[in-house]
């Protein structure tokens, strides 16, 4: 029954898998393991420097050093960012997917329009919204002024900048979540809707009792992608505010400590491990809850 023959040909699939496996070990697994090791040392980014084991000193510095207050604020801000992005992005994506799934005229056009921000890239998105939110001549500020007599500094505001970054993050990745929901919606058997229609169910009852339970796997995938993506976001922050105006997150702190801080690599490695552990906790809890829901239905 083995499809690859006998003798040496039996090992051809294993040899073909060696290439991607080697790339995975070299560029992903290996650096991840070294990051954990570095987090317990005083390694620096100076070629030829000695490395000494320092135990949990770097983890102590994460929470109790001179900048620990800012790092704790970054953790809280990251959790807030993750919660808002996950809820709003998936809620809007599901609503748009349900509307497009009604086979409206031009549905393929709207799919492309909503998915377009995903392929633009962070630099382009930041440039577009930087011009839209220009505090002097941006169209959004002119709209605010004409409707409410109000002007904002947008990405330069200490109170509103983080909210606008959340908006841009949702705008950019909502289309990706929409396509996953749309794939789930199109996999629901049509005869279930027909049976429900015969039984006299309303559209809301049909969605609640037929559609919603059957797209549970799509919810699981979107929840995981949203949590991991939001907890790891730093690029849009770097491109819009560069961490100023109360917009720093854990991922941005890791970037800053690694490429703009001191030459020490132990502290940013410890930050990365803490970030990974927080993401792992939320992912495990989310998977358990979503899997229970899939089994129940």
Long-range contacts (C-beta under 8 A, 24 or more apart in sequence): 35-269, 35-272, 35-273, 36-269, 36-273, 38-265, 38-266, 38-269, 39-266, 39-269, 39-270, 39-272, 39-273, 40-266, 41-266, 42-264, 42-266, 43-264, 43-265, 43-266, 43-269, 44-262, 44-263, 44-264, 44-265, 45-263, 45-264, 45-265, 46-263, 54-266, 57-266, 58-266, 58-267, 58-269, 58-270, 59-270, 59-273, 59-274, 61-267, 61-270, 62-267, 62-270, 62-271, 62-274, 70-248, 70-253, 71-250, 71-253, 71-271, 73-246, 73-248, 74-248, 74-249, 74-250, 74-252, 74-253, 75-250, 75-278, 77-162, 77-246, 77-247, 77-248, 77-249, 78-230, 78-231, 78-249, 78-250, 78-251, 78-278, 79-278, 81-162, 81-165, 81-166, 81-169, 81-230, 81-233, 81-249, 82-226, 82-227, 82-230, 82-231, 82-282, 84-166, 85-166, 85-169, 85-170, 85-226, 85-229, 85-230, 86-223, 86-226, 86-227, 86-230, 88-166, 88-170, 89-169, 89-170, 89-173, 89-174, 89-177, 89-226, 90-177, 90-181, 90-219, 90-222, 90-223, 90-226, 92-170, 92-174, 93-174, 93-175, 93-177, 93-178, 93-180, 93-181, 93-222, 94-177, 94-178, 94-181, 96-174, 96-178, 97-178, 97-179, 97-181, 97-182, 97-185, 98-181, 98-185, 98-207, 98-211, 100-178, 100-182, 101-182, 101-185, 101-186, 111-178, 111-179, 111-182, 114-174, 114-175, 114-178, 115-175, 115-176, 115-178, 115-179, 116-175, 117-171, 117-172, 117-173, 117-174, 117-175, 118-172, 118-173, 118-175, 118-176, 120-172, 122-172, 122-235, 122-236, 122-239, 123-239, 125-168, 125-171, 125-172, 125-236, 125-239, 126-168, 126-236, 126-239, 126-240, 129-164, 129-168, 129-171, 129-240, 130-155, 130-240, 133-164, 155-240, 155-241, 155-245, 156-241, 156-245, 157-245, 158-245, 158-246, 159-246, 161-240, 161-241, 161-244, 161-245, 161-246, 161-247, 162-245, 162-246, 162-247, 164-240, 165-236, 165-237, 165-240, 165-241, 165-247, 168-236, 168-240, 169-230, 169-233, 169-236, 172-236, 173-226, 173-229, 176-225, 177-222, 177-225, 177-226, 180-218, 180-221, 180-222, 180-225, 181-215, 181-218, 181-222, 183-218, 184-214, 184-215, 184-217, 184-218, 185-211, 185-215, 185-218, 187-214, 187-215, 188-214, 188-215, 213-297, 214-297, 216-290, 216-293, 216-294, 216-297, 217-294, 219-290, 219-293, 220-286, 220-287, 220-290, 220-291, 220-294, 223-286, 223-290, 224-283, 224-286, 224-287, 227-279, 227-282, 227-283, 227-286, 228-279, 228-283, 231-275, 231-278, 231-279, 231-282, 232-275, 232-279, 250-274, 250-275, 250-278, 251-275
